[in-house]
Structures are given as C-alpha cells and as structure tokens.
Amino acid sequence: MTENHHHISLKPSGESWSVIIMVLLGWTSYSMADVSVKLLSADYSIWQIMNTASGTSMVLLGLWLGFKYGIKGFIPEKIGWTALRTLIVTCLALSIVNAFARVPLADVYGITFAAPFLTLILVALFLKEHVGWQRWATVVVGFIGVLIMAGPQFKELNAGYLLALGAMIFIGLSSFTLRKVGKSDPPALYGFYPIVSIFLVTTPLALPVYVMPESGDLWKFALQIGGIMGGQIFVSYATATARETASIAPFVYIQIIWGVIFGYFVFGDILKPEALIGMPLIIGAGLYMIYRERQLRKKV
C-alpha cells in the first residue's frame, strides 16, 4: 500500500472526535487572533502586529520542535509540498490582512467563506475523495447562514475585493496541499515554516513603523500569538489527518459565530436580527455534520 492511499476514499467512513475537536479549536483560535488584531490595530501597524506574532510564534514552535524531535523535527517528509503550502499560506496572510483594511468585514467573510466549496472540488477531482450530497448540503446551508449573518453589500468595489477573492482561493489551495503533505510530520511543523515565511516578509514592512508596545497591550499580543499558533497547528493538523476533507469543511463557519459573540461582549456591537436567523443555520449544519460522522463511524 502506498503512503498516499489514506487520501482516497470510495465511501464516507465517518470522522473521529479528536479531529472534529481539533478543527473547532483551530478556527476558534483564529477568531481570537482576529479579536486581538482589532484591539491592537488602533495603536500599532498591522505589519508590526503580524511581525511580532509570527516572530514570537516562530521561536516557540522552533523550541518545541528542537527539544522534542531534534534537527529531524525541522525536516518535513514531503519538502516540495511543504514549500508550496508555505508560499500559499504567506500569500493568504498578506491578502486577507489587506482585504480587511480595504473592505467591510461582512464582505470579506462573504467571499472567503466560499473556500470550502473550492476545497471540496479540488479534493474530489484530484484526490478522488468521496463528497456525498449530504456533505455538500451541509456546506451550502452553513454558507447561507454566513451570508445572512454577514449581509455583504459589495458597495464601492475596489482592489480589496480582488484580495478577498485571492484569499479565498489561497484557503482552498492550502487545504488541498495539506492533504498532499500528509500526516507524518510533527504537529508544530505544520505551522512552523509558514510562520517563518510570514516573519521574513513582514520584517522590512514592520521596522519603519515599529512602536514599542505598552505593557498594558502585552496580553493582546499574547492573544494574537496564541491564536495564530493554535490556528496553524490545530487546523493544519486536523486537515492533514482527517479521513475525508468534506467531514470537517463546514466547521470553518464557527468563526462568524465567534465574531458575533466577541463583537457583542468585547466591542459592544449590537446583535442584529440577521444573526438570529443565520446563526441557527450554521450551528445546525455543524451539529448535523457531527451527528452524521458519528453515525458513519458506528457503521465502520
């Protein structure tokens, strides 16, 4: 049996609880990172925020790999696919940050959250993974919930929309390349090289605008660092090790639910009526996916 056979599934087999929990923790971590960016961006350049978070994360992940695995921990099993994913994630980070700077949050969500569709198309076409109608339906229902909650308006079209579209494509490509990278690498390695790349790219952009952080803001930077590390490790490892990509694709939509919750409790945003309609659709889609995966597991 070849090492790539775990990618190929002729029928759905059901996902494990550990993978589902990992992907939920990962997208929740990214949501915390989004909150920290909003808290910090009034006083610090976005380049400094990205550079500080990636630099610190790079050191922490490097120490983890070095102490636990030695020099071998830094060598991916599939160097070519890892290098390609590193490039894709770097482009994703740069495009989505600049999209948020130019385009309303709702519009960015409305575009980038179409990424699960691209991911499922790629894995179905090129990895021959099974994507049944129920999984497609779950992704569609969740995305409808996102559109209702976000309410994208697409006013004043500018380059930011192209950046958001690019980010959506990079998200889909990143998930696809993770399936090719496989599950043999240490968990920390999935985040290490993309974070190193982001640090190198943002350093020359951050230095001219660098401001010494206030002591009262250190917890916000810590939240950003923890969010980025958690997102990179949990989402990446879950995507690489999942039995089938379709089984975890809808859980990305938990981000917009956290966005509403954090917006209300942290930033005092008013809860819109649309949220009361869209949120049950997203939660229902996620719960149905969990239920179905558990039923499939019982049959295996």
C-alpha positions as CSV (number, residue, x, y, z in Angstrom):
1,M,0.0,0.0,0.0
2,T,1.4,3.4,-0.9
3,E,1.6,6.3,1.6
4,N,-1.0,8.3,-0.3
5,H,-3.8,5.8,0.0
6,H,-5.2,7.4,3.1
7,H,-6.3,10.3,0.8
8,I,-8.5,8.1,-1.3
9,S,-12.0,7.2,-0.1
10,L,-14.7,5.5,-2.1
11,K,-17.3,5.9,0.5
12,P,-17.6,8.1,3.7
13,S,-16.2,6.5,6.8
14,G,-17.0,9.0,9.5
15,E,-14.7,11.4,11.3
16,S,-13.2,10.9,14.8
17,W,-14.0,13.2,17.7
18,S,-10.3,14.2,18.1
19,V,-10.2,15.6,14.5
20,I,-13.5,17.4,14.9
21,I,-12.4,19.0,18.2
22,M,-9.0,20.0,16.8
23,V,-10.6,21.8,13.8
24,L,-13.1,23.6,16.1
25,L,-10.3,24.6,18.4
26,G,-8.2,25.8,15.5
27,W,-10.9,28.0,13.9
28,T,-11.7,29.3,17.4
29,S,-8.0,30.2,17.8
30,Y,-8.1,32.1,14.6
31,S,-11.1,34.0,15.8
32,M,-9.2,35.1,19.0
33,A,-6.4,36.3,16.7
34,D,-8.9,38.4,14.8
35,V,-10.1,39.9,18.0
36,S,-6.5,40.8,19.0
37,V,-5.9,42.5,15.7
38,K,-8.9,44.7,16.1
39,L,-7.8,45.5,19.7
40,L,-4.3,46.4,18.6
41,S,-4.8,48.0,15.2
42,A,-5.8,51.3,16.6
43,D,-2.3,51.8,18.1
44,Y,0.0,49.6,16.0
45,S,0.7,48.9,12.4
46,I,-0.8,45.7,11.0
47,W,2.7,44.9,9.8
48,Q,4.1,45.2,13.4
49,I,1.2,43.0,14.7
50,M,1.9,40.3,12.1
51,N,5.6,40.5,12.5
52,T,5.6,40.4,16.3
53,A,3.1,37.4,16.4
54,S,5.0,35.5,13.7
55,G,8.4,36.1,15.2
56,T,7.4,35.0,18.7
57,S,5.5,32.0,17.3
58,M,8.5,31.1,15.2
59,V,10.7,30.9,18.3
60,L,8.2,29.0,20.4
61,L,7.5,26.4,17.7
62,G,11.2,26.1,16.9
63,L,12.0,25.4,20.6
64,W,9.2,22.8,20.6
65,L,10.5,21.1,17.6
66,G,14.1,21.3,18.6
67,F,13.7,19.9,22.2
68,K,11.2,17.2,21.3
69,Y,12.4,16.0,17.9
70,G,15.9,17.4,17.4
71,I,17.1,18.5,14.0
72,K,15.0,15.9,12.3
73,G,11.9,17.7,13.6
74,F,12.6,20.5,11.1
75,I,12.7,18.3,8.1
76,P,9.3,17.6,6.5
77,E,8.6,14.3,4.9
78,K,7.4,16.0,1.7
79,I,9.6,19.0,1.2
80,G,8.1,20.1,-2.1
81,W,4.5,20.1,-0.9
82,T,5.5,21.8,2.3
83,A,7.4,24.5,0.4
84,L,4.4,25.1,-1.8
85,R,2.0,25.3,1.1
86,T,4.3,27.8,2.9
87,L,4.2,30.0,-0.2
88,I,0.4,29.7,-0.3
89,V,-0.1,30.5,3.4
90,T,2.2,33.5,3.1
91,C,0.1,34.9,0.2
92,L,-3.1,34.1,2.1
93,A,-1.9,36.1,5.2
94,L,-0.9,39.1,3.2
95,S,-4.0,39.1,1.0
96,I,-6.5,38.7,3.8
97,V,-5.0,41.3,6.0
98,N,-5.0,43.9,3.3
99,A,-8.5,42.9,2.3
100,F,-9.7,43.6,5.8
101,A,-8.1,47.0,5.6
102,R,-10.0,47.9,2.4
103,V,-13.3,46.0,2.5
104,P,-16.0,45.7,5.2
105,L,-15.7,42.6,7.4
106,A,-19.0,41.2,6.2
107,D,-18.0,41.3,2.5
108,V,-14.6,39.6,3.3
109,Y,-16.5,36.9,5.1
110,G,-19.0,36.6,2.3
111,I,-16.2,35.9,-0.2
112,T,-13.6,34.0,1.8
113,F,-16.1,31.6,3.4
114,A,-16.8,30.2,-0.1
115,A,-13.4,28.4,0.3
116,P,-14.9,25.1,1.5
117,F,-16.6,24.8,-1.9
118,L,-13.2,25.1,-3.7
119,T,-11.6,22.7,-1.2
120,L,-14.2,20.1,-1.8
121,I,-14.0,20.5,-5.6
122,L,-10.2,20.1,-5.5
123,V,-10.1,17.0,-3.3
124,A,-12.9,15.4,-5.2
125,L,-11.3,16.0,-8.6
126,F,-7.6,15.4,-7.8
127,L,-7.6,13.2,-4.7
128,K,-10.7,11.2,-5.6
129,E,-12.2,11.8,-2.1
130,H,-15.9,11.0,-1.7
131,V,-18.1,14.0,-1.2
132,G,-21.7,12.9,-0.9
133,W,-24.8,15.1,-1.3
134,Q,-25.3,15.4,2.4
135,R,-21.9,16.9,2.9
136,W,-22.4,19.3,0.0
137,A,-25.8,20.3,1.5
138,T,-24.2,20.9,4.9
139,V,-21.6,23.2,3.4
140,V,-24.3,25.1,1.4
141,V,-26.6,25.5,4.4
142,G,-23.7,26.8,6.5
143,F,-22.6,29.2,3.8
144,I,-26.2,30.5,3.5
145,G,-26.1,31.2,7.2
146,V,-22.9,33.1,6.8
147,L,-24.4,35.3,4.0
148,I,-27.5,36.0,6.2
149,M,-25.4,37.0,9.2
150,A,-22.7,38.9,7.4
151,G,-25.1,40.6,5.0
152,P,-22.4,41.5,2.4
153,Q,-23.3,44.6,0.4
154,F,-20.4,44.7,-2.1
155,K,-20.5,48.5,-2.2
156,E,-17.6,50.7,-3.5
157,L,-15.9,47.9,-5.3
158,N,-12.1,48.2,-5.1
159,A,-8.9,46.1,-5.1
160,G,-9.8,44.8,-1.7
161,Y,-12.4,42.5,-3.2
162,L,-9.8,41.0,-5.5
163,L,-7.6,40.5,-2.4
164,A,-10.5,38.8,-0.6
165,L,-11.1,36.6,-3.7
166,G,-7.4,35.7,-3.7
167,A,-7.6,34.9,0.0
168,M,-10.5,32.5,-0.7
169,I,-8.5,30.8,-3.4
170,F,-5.4,30.5,-1.2
171,I,-7.5,29.0,1.7
172,G,-8.8,26.3,-0.7
173,L,-5.4,25.6,-2.1
174,S,-3.9,25.5,1.4
175,S,-6.4,22.8,2.5
176,F,-5.7,20.9,-0.7
177,T,-1.9,20.9,-0.3
178,L,-2.3,19.9,3.4
179,R,-3.9,16.7,2.1
180,K,-0.8,16.1,-0.1
181,V,1.6,16.9,2.8
182,G,0.0,14.1,4.8
183,K,0.0,13.4,8.5
184,S,3.6,12.1,9.2
185,D,5.1,15.5,10.2
186,P,5.2,16.7,13.9
187,P,2.1,18.9,14.6
188,A,4.3,22.0,15.2
189,L,5.9,21.7,11.8
190,Y,2.6,22.4,10.0
191,G,2.7,25.9,11.4
192,F,6.5,26.5,11.6
193,Y,7.6,27.2,8.0
194,P,4.5,29.3,7.1
195,I,5.1,31.4,10.2
196,V,8.8,31.8,9.4
197,S,7.9,32.9,5.9
198,I,5.4,35.5,7.2
199,F,8.0,36.8,9.6
200,L,10.6,37.2,6.9
201,V,8.2,39.0,4.6
202,T,6.7,41.4,7.2
203,T,10.1,42.3,8.9
204,P,11.1,45.0,6.3
205,L,7.5,46.3,6.4
206,A,7.3,46.4,10.2
207,L,10.7,48.0,11.0
208,P,9.9,51.5,9.6
209,V,6.6,51.7,11.6
210,Y,7.7,49.9,14.7
211,V,6.4,51.2,18.0
212,M,7.5,49.9,21.4
213,P,4.4,48.0,22.8
214,E,2.9,49.4,26.0
215,S,2.9,47.0,29.0
216,G,-0.9,47.1,29.1
217,D,-1.0,45.8,25.5
218,L,1.2,42.7,26.0
219,W,-1.8,40.5,26.8
220,K,-3.3,41.5,23.4
221,F,-0.1,40.5,21.6
222,A,-0.1,37.2,23.7
223,L,-3.7,36.6,22.5
224,Q,-2.6,37.2,18.9
225,I,0.4,34.8,19.3
226,G,-1.7,32.1,20.9
227,G,-4.4,32.5,18.3
228,I,-2.0,32.2,15.3
229,M,-0.1,29.2,16.8
230,G,-3.3,27.4,17.8
231,G,-4.9,28.0,14.4
232,Q,-1.9,26.9,12.4
233,I,-1.3,23.8,14.4
234,F,-4.9,22.6,15.1
235,V,-6.5,23.4,11.7
236,S,-3.5,22.3,9.7
237,Y,-3.0,19.0,11.6
238,A,-6.8,18.3,11.6
239,T,-7.0,18.9,7.8
240,A,-3.9,16.7,7.1
241,T,-5.1,13.8,9.3
242,A,-8.9,13.9,8.6
243,R,-10.2,10.8,6.9
244,E,-12.0,13.0,4.4
245,T,-11.9,16.7,3.9
246,A,-15.6,17.0,3.5
247,S,-16.2,15.9,7.0
248,I,-14.5,19.0,8.5
249,A,-15.1,21.6,5.9
250,P,-18.3,23.2,7.4
251,F,-16.7,23.9,10.8
252,V,-14.9,26.9,9.4
253,Y,-18.2,28.8,9.8
254,I,-17.8,28.7,13.6
255,Q,-15.6,31.8,13.1
256,I,-18.5,34.0,12.2
257,I,-20.4,32.8,15.3
258,W,-17.4,33.7,17.4
259,G,-17.3,37.0,15.6
260,V,-20.8,37.9,16.7
261,I,-20.1,36.7,20.3
262,F,-16.9,38.6,20.6
263,G,-18.4,41.6,18.9
264,Y,-21.2,41.8,21.4
265,F,-19.2,41.1,24.6
266,V,-15.8,42.7,23.8
267,F,-16.6,45.5,21.4
268,G,-20.2,46.3,22.3
269,D,-21.6,45.6,18.9
270,I,-25.4,45.4,18.6
271,L,-26.7,41.9,17.9
272,K,-28.5,42.2,14.6
273,P,-31.8,40.3,13.8
274,E,-30.0,38.7,10.9
275,A,-27.7,36.9,13.4
276,L,-30.7,35.2,15.0
277,I,-31.6,33.8,11.6
278,G,-28.2,32.9,10.3
279,M,-26.7,31.5,13.5
280,P,-29.1,28.6,13.9
281,L,-28.4,27.6,10.3
282,I,-24.6,27.5,10.9
283,I,-24.9,25.7,14.3
284,G,-27.5,23.3,12.8
285,A,-25.2,22.4,9.9
286,G,-22.3,21.8,12.2
287,L,-24.3,19.7,14.6
288,Y,-25.8,17.7,11.8
289,M,-22.3,17.0,10.4
290,I,-21.1,15.8,13.8
291,Y,-24.2,13.6,14.1
292,R,-23.7,12.1,10.7
293,E,-20.0,11.5,11.2
294,R,-20.7,9.7,14.4
295,Q,-23.4,7.5,12.7
296,L,-20.9,6.7,9.9
297,R,-18.2,5.8,12.5
298,K,-20.6,3.3,14.1
299,K,-21.0,1.5,10.7
300,V,-17.3,1.1,10.2
